[in-house]
Amino acid sequence: MSGLPTIKSLDELTELVERRPGLYLRYSKGPDADEGKPSVDYESGLELPGLSVTVLDAEHWWTRSTHDWLARQMCKYTHLAEQDEERHAWVLTGRVAGRGPDHEPLIDHVEPVAWIDDAVVEQAREHYEKAFDAGRDSTG
């Protein structure tokens, strides 16, 4: 999938998501490695009916900027890339085939859209930490 474009800034990702609804984010070794291999629920060992992804479209109740939404969504699973240097962020579209054990969408009929440069992940992290009360939970 070397022919995929690479998104080089959080602004560029924001423009893409605002222009093209129905996009998702995945951290993995990439589209080629994921092709034909659905995600697995590691606790049960069950094969899931699609790839686990994060939604990039903001929910209808979200009144803050798309930029804020994307920074937050990108930061939810950055630990996956940090744990394995072969994993990278990429954008895809496809059909929702179900929900995973963490209520995440599971996508089949995958169409890769773009890679996300590692610098964008860092931009998202910096923005998230500035714009949000990062780490706060519902108990406090």
PyRosetta script that sets phi, psi and omega in degrees:
from pyrosetta import init, pose_from_sequence

init()
pose = pose_from_sequence("MSGLPTIKSLDELTELVERRPGLYLRYSKGPDADEGKPSVDYESGLELPGLSVTVLDAEHWWTRSTHDWLARQMCKYTHLAEQDEERHAWVLTGRVAGRGPDHEPLIDHVEPVAWIDDAVVEQAREHYEKAFDAGRDSTG")
pose.set_psi(1, 29.1)
pose.set_omega(1, 179.7)
pose.set_phi(2, -64.3)
pose.set_psi(2, -16.7)
pose.set_omega(2, 179.8)
pose.set_phi(3, -79.2)
pose.set_psi(3, -5.9)
pose.set_omega(3, 178.7)
pose.set_phi(4, -69.5)
pose.set_psi(4, 142.3)
pose.set_omega(4, 173.8)
pose.set_phi(5, -68.2)
pose.set_psi(5, 160.2)
pose.set_omega(5, 177.6)
pose.set_phi(6, -116.2)
pose.set_psi(6, 127.8)
pose.set_omega(6, 176.0)
pose.set_phi(7, -81.4)
pose.set_psi(7, 127.6)
pose.set_omega(7, -171.6)
pose.set_phi(8, -110.5)
pose.set_psi(8, -1.6)
pose.set_omega(8, 178.0)
pose.set_phi(9, -152.5)
pose.set_psi(9, 158.6)
pose.set_omega(9, 176.3)
pose.set_phi(10, -65.0)
pose.set_psi(10, -34.2)
pose.set_omega(10, 175.9)
pose.set_phi(11, -61.6)
pose.set_psi(11, -43.0)
pose.set_omega(11, 179.4)
pose.set_phi(12, -64.0)
pose.set_psi(12, -40.7)
pose.set_omega(12, 176.9)
pose.set_phi(13, -63.8)
pose.set_psi(13, -42.4)
pose.set_omega(13, 178.6)
pose.set_phi(14, -58.9)
pose.set_psi(14, -45.4)
pose.set_omega(14, 179.1)
pose.set_phi(15, -61.1)
pose.set_psi(15, -42.7)
pose.set_omega(15, -179.9)
pose.set_phi(16, -62.4)
pose.set_psi(16, -47.6)
pose.set_omega(16, -177.7)
pose.set_phi(17, -66.1)
pose.set_psi(17, -38.0)
pose.set_omega(17, 178.4)
pose.set_phi(18, -70.0)
pose.set_psi(18, -27.6)
pose.set_omega(18, -177.8)
pose.set_phi(19, -87.5)
pose.set_psi(19, -27.3)
pose.set_omega(19, -172.9)
pose.set_phi(20, -135.3)
pose.set_psi(20, 90.8)
pose.set_omega(20, 178.3)
pose.set_phi(21, -64.0)
pose.set_psi(21, 159.0)
pose.set_omega(21, 175.9)
pose.set_phi(22, 89.0)
pose.set_psi(22, 23.8)
pose.set_omega(22, 179.7)
pose.set_phi(23, -99.3)
pose.set_psi(23, 153.9)
pose.set_omega(23, -179.0)
pose.set_phi(24, -132.8)
pose.set_psi(24, 161.5)
pose.set_omega(24, 178.7)
pose.set_phi(25, -115.4)
pose.set_psi(25, 138.9)
pose.set_omega(25, 176.0)
pose.set_phi(26, -138.8)
pose.set_psi(26, 141.5)
pose.set_omega(26, 171.6)
pose.set_phi(27, -107.9)
pose.set_psi(27, 115.5)
pose.set_omega(27, 179.2)
pose.set_phi(28, -163.4)
pose.set_psi(28, -170.8)
pose.set_omega(28, 177.0)
pose.set_phi(29, -77.9)
pose.set_psi(29, -4.2)
pose.set_omega(29, 173.8)
pose.set_phi(30, 119.0)
pose.set_psi(30, 172.4)
pose.set_omega(30, -176.5)
pose.set_phi(31, -58.7)
pose.set_psi(31, -41.2)
pose.set_omega(31, -179.2)
pose.set_phi(32, -63.5)
pose.set_psi(32, -43.9)
pose.set_omega(32, -179.8)
pose.set_phi(33, -67.6)
pose.set_psi(33, -31.2)
pose.set_omega(33, -177.9)
pose.set_phi(34, -84.8)
pose.set_psi(34, -18.4)
pose.set_omega(34, -173.9)
pose.set_phi(35, -58.1)
pose.set_psi(35, 124.1)
pose.set_omega(35, 178.4)
pose.set_phi(36, 74.7)
pose.set_psi(36, 7.2)
pose.set_omega(36, -178.4)
pose.set_phi(37, -126.1)
pose.set_psi(37, 94.2)
pose.set_omega(37, 179.5)
pose.set_phi(38, -66.9)
pose.set_psi(38, 164.3)
pose.set_omega(38, 177.8)
pose.set_phi(39, -66.1)
pose.set_psi(39, 161.3)
pose.set_omega(39, 179.1)
pose.set_phi(40, -124.5)
pose.set_psi(40, 136.6)
pose.set_omega(40, 172.2)
pose.set_phi(41, -77.9)
pose.set_psi(41, 110.8)
pose.set_omega(41, -172.8)
pose.set_phi(42, -67.1)
pose.set_psi(42, -27.8)
pose.set_omega(42, -179.7)
pose.set_phi(43, -74.0)
pose.set_psi(43, -41.7)
pose.set_omega(43, -178.1)
pose.set_phi(44, -95.0)
pose.set_psi(44, -20.9)
pose.set_omega(44, -175.4)
pose.set_phi(45, 82.1)
pose.set_psi(45, 2.6)
pose.set_omega(45, -177.9)
pose.set_phi(46, -77.5)
pose.set_psi(46, 141.0)
pose.set_omega(46, 174.0)
pose.set_phi(47, -78.4)
pose.set_psi(47, 134.2)
pose.set_omega(47, -179.4)
pose.set_phi(48, -92.3)
pose.set_psi(48, 157.2)
pose.set_omega(48, -176.0)
pose.set_phi(49, -80.6)
pose.set_psi(49, 22.2)
pose.set_omega(49, 178.6)
pose.set_phi(50, 175.9)
pose.set_psi(50, -173.1)
pose.set_omega(50, 179.1)
pose.set_phi(51, -89.1)
pose.set_psi(51, 135.1)
pose.set_omega(51, 175.0)
pose.set_phi(52, -70.7)
pose.set_psi(52, 130.7)
pose.set_omega(52, -177.1)
pose.set_phi(53, -140.5)
pose.set_psi(53, 170.3)
pose.set_omega(53, 173.7)
pose.set_phi(54, -113.3)
pose.set_psi(54, 137.4)
pose.set_omega(54, -178.9)
pose.set_phi(55, -74.4)
pose.set_psi(55, 132.6)
pose.set_omega(55, 177.2)
pose.set_phi(56, -98.6)
pose.set_psi(56, -19.9)
pose.set_omega(56, 175.6)
pose.set_phi(57, -74.1)
pose.set_psi(57, 131.4)
pose.set_omega(57, 177.6)
pose.set_phi(58, -68.5)
pose.set_psi(58, 145.6)
pose.set_omega(58, 176.7)
pose.set_phi(59, -69.4)
pose.set_psi(59, 157.5)
pose.set_omega(59, -177.2)
pose.set_phi(60, -61.7)
pose.set_psi(60, -26.8)
pose.set_omega(60, -178.3)
pose.set_phi(61, -82.4)
pose.set_psi(61, -10.3)
pose.set_omega(61, -176.5)
pose.set_phi(62, -74.1)
pose.set_psi(62, 114.1)
pose.set_omega(62, -177.9)
pose.set_phi(63, -103.0)
pose.set_psi(63, -3.6)
pose.set_omega(63, 176.4)
pose.set_phi(64, -85.9)
pose.set_psi(64, -179.0)
pose.set_omega(64, -175.8)
pose.set_phi(65, -71.2)
pose.set_psi(65, 157.9)
pose.set_omega(65, 173.2)
pose.set_phi(66, -61.1)
pose.set_psi(66, -36.9)
pose.set_omega(66, 178.1)
pose.set_phi(67, -56.0)
pose.set_psi(67, -47.2)
pose.set_omega(67, 178.5)
pose.set_phi(68, -62.4)
pose.set_psi(68, -45.0)
pose.set_omega(68, -179.5)
pose.set_phi(69, -58.5)
pose.set_psi(69, -46.8)
pose.set_omega(69, -177.1)
pose.set_phi(70, -65.9)
pose.set_psi(70, -40.1)
pose.set_omega(70, 177.8)
pose.set_phi(71, -59.9)
pose.set_psi(71, -44.1)
pose.set_omega(71, -179.5)
pose.set_phi(72, -65.6)
pose.set_psi(72, -46.7)
pose.set_omega(72, -178.8)
pose.set_phi(73, -63.0)
pose.set_psi(73, -40.9)
pose.set_omega(73, -179.3)
pose.set_phi(74, -65.6)
pose.set_psi(74, -32.5)
pose.set_omega(74, -176.2)
pose.set_phi(75, -79.2)
pose.set_psi(75, -13.4)
pose.set_omega(75, -177.8)
pose.set_phi(76, -61.7)
pose.set_psi(76, -35.3)
pose.set_omega(76, -173.6)
pose.set_phi(77, -127.5)
pose.set_psi(77, 23.1)
pose.set_omega(77, 179.5)
pose.set_phi(78, -62.4)
pose.set_psi(78, -24.4)
pose.set_omega(78, 179.6)
pose.set_phi(79, -59.6)
pose.set_psi(79, -27.3)
pose.set_omega(79, 178.7)
pose.set_phi(80, -63.8)
pose.set_psi(80, -41.9)
pose.set_omega(80, 178.3)
pose.set_phi(81, -72.9)
pose.set_psi(81, -33.6)
pose.set_omega(81, -179.3)
pose.set_phi(82, -70.3)
pose.set_psi(82, -27.9)
pose.set_omega(82, -179.3)
pose.set_phi(83, -81.1)
pose.set_psi(83, -18.0)
pose.set_omega(83, -176.6)
pose.set_phi(84, -146.8)
pose.set_psi(84, 110.7)
pose.set_omega(84, -175.1)
pose.set_phi(85, -66.0)
pose.set_psi(85, -11.3)
pose.set_omega(85, 176.5)
pose.set_phi(86, -84.5)
pose.set_psi(86, -10.0)
pose.set_omega(86, 179.3)
pose.set_phi(87, -90.1)
pose.set_psi(87, 136.8)
pose.set_omega(87, -180.0)
pose.set_phi(88, -138.6)
pose.set_psi(88, 159.8)
pose.set_omega(88, 178.0)
pose.set_phi(89, -81.4)
pose.set_psi(89, 139.6)
pose.set_omega(89, 174.2)
pose.set_phi(90, -149.3)
pose.set_psi(90, 157.3)
pose.set_omega(90, -176.6)
pose.set_phi(91, -106.0)
pose.set_psi(91, 140.8)
pose.set_omega(91, 179.8)
pose.set_phi(92, -146.0)
pose.set_psi(92, 168.7)
pose.set_omega(92, 170.9)
pose.set_phi(93, -134.0)
pose.set_psi(93, 169.3)
pose.set_omega(93, -178.8)
pose.set_phi(94, 164.5)
pose.set_psi(94, -165.6)
pose.set_omega(94, -177.6)
pose.set_phi(95, -104.3)
pose.set_psi(95, 135.6)
pose.set_omega(95, 176.6)
pose.set_phi(96, -73.2)
pose.set_psi(96, 118.5)
pose.set_omega(96, -177.8)
pose.set_phi(97, -102.3)
pose.set_psi(97, -6.1)
pose.set_omega(97, -179.3)
pose.set_phi(98, 161.4)
pose.set_psi(98, -167.7)
pose.set_omega(98, 177.7)
pose.set_phi(99, -125.1)
pose.set_psi(99, 143.4)
pose.set_omega(99, 179.0)
pose.set_phi(100, -85.2)
pose.set_psi(100, -179.5)
pose.set_omega(100, -177.1)
pose.set_phi(101, -64.5)
pose.set_psi(101, -18.8)
pose.set_omega(101, 175.4)
pose.set_phi(102, -103.2)
pose.set_psi(102, 19.4)
pose.set_omega(102, 178.2)
pose.set_phi(103, 69.6)
pose.set_psi(103, 13.4)
pose.set_omega(103, 179.4)
pose.set_phi(104, -78.7)
pose.set_psi(104, 149.6)
pose.set_omega(104, 175.9)
pose.set_phi(105, -64.6)
pose.set_psi(105, 146.0)
pose.set_omega(105, 173.2)
pose.set_phi(106, -114.3)
pose.set_psi(106, 121.0)
pose.set_omega(106, -171.1)
pose.set_phi(107, -108.8)
pose.set_psi(107, 131.2)
pose.set_omega(107, 168.7)
pose.set_phi(108, -119.1)
pose.set_psi(108, -177.9)
pose.set_omega(108, -173.7)
pose.set_phi(109, 50.6)
pose.set_psi(109, 49.3)
pose.set_omega(109, -173.4)
pose.set_phi(110, -69.0)
pose.set_psi(110, 134.7)
pose.set_omega(110, 172.0)
pose.set_phi(111, -123.9)
pose.set_psi(111, 106.8)
pose.set_omega(111, 176.6)
pose.set_phi(112, -62.7)
pose.set_psi(112, 141.2)
pose.set_omega(112, -177.9)
pose.set_phi(113, -114.8)
pose.set_psi(113, -47.9)
pose.set_omega(113, -176.2)
pose.set_phi(114, -166.2)
pose.set_psi(114, 153.6)
pose.set_omega(114, 167.0)
pose.set_phi(115, -81.3)
pose.set_psi(115, 157.1)
pose.set_omega(115, 171.6)
pose.set_phi(116, -116.0)
pose.set_psi(116, 120.8)
pose.set_omega(116, 179.7)
pose.set_phi(117, -59.9)
pose.set_psi(117, 144.1)
pose.set_omega(117, 179.6)
pose.set_phi(118, -57.0)
pose.set_psi(118, -29.9)
pose.set_omega(118, 179.0)
pose.set_phi(119, -63.9)
pose.set_psi(119, -29.7)
pose.set_omega(119, 178.5)
pose.set_phi(120, -68.8)
pose.set_psi(120, -37.8)
pose.set_omega(120, 177.3)
pose.set_phi(121, -62.0)
pose.set_psi(121, -40.9)
pose.set_omega(121, 177.9)
pose.set_phi(122, -67.4)
pose.set_psi(122, -41.0)
pose.set_omega(122, 175.9)
pose.set_phi(123, -59.8)
pose.set_psi(123, -42.4)
pose.set_omega(123, 179.5)
pose.set_phi(124, -63.0)
pose.set_psi(124, -42.2)
pose.set_omega(124, 179.2)
pose.set_phi(125, -62.7)
pose.set_psi(125, -45.3)
pose.set_omega(125, 179.3)
pose.set_phi(126, -62.9)
pose.set_psi(126, -43.7)
pose.set_omega(126, 179.5)
pose.set_phi(127, -64.4)
pose.set_psi(127, -44.4)
pose.set_omega(127, 179.9)
pose.set_phi(128, -58.5)
pose.set_psi(128, -46.6)
pose.set_omega(128, -178.3)
pose.set_phi(129, -66.4)
pose.set_psi(129, -29.8)
pose.set_omega(129, 178.0)
pose.set_phi(130, -81.2)
pose.set_psi(130, -38.3)
pose.set_omega(130, -170.8)
pose.set_phi(131, -89.9)
pose.set_psi(131, -15.9)
pose.set_omega(131, -173.4)
pose.set_phi(132, -127.5)
pose.set_psi(132, 163.6)
pose.set_omega(132, 171.4)
pose.set_phi(133, -87.2)
pose.set_psi(133, 69.6)
pose.set_omega(133, -172.8)
pose.set_phi(134, -57.6)
pose.set_psi(134, 131.8)
pose.set_omega(134, 177.7)
pose.set_phi(135, 91.3)
pose.set_psi(135, -12.3)
pose.set_omega(135, 179.3)
pose.set_phi(136, -69.7)
pose.set_psi(136, 142.1)
pose.set_omega(136, 177.4)
pose.set_phi(137, -120.3)
pose.set_psi(137, -178.3)
pose.set_omega(137, -173.5)
pose.set_phi(138, -75.5)
pose.set_psi(138, -6.6)
pose.set_omega(138, -179.3)
pose.set_phi(139, -88.4)
pose.set_psi(139, -13.4)
pose.set_omega(139, -174.8)
pose.set_phi(140, -118.5)
pose.dump_pdb("model.pdb")
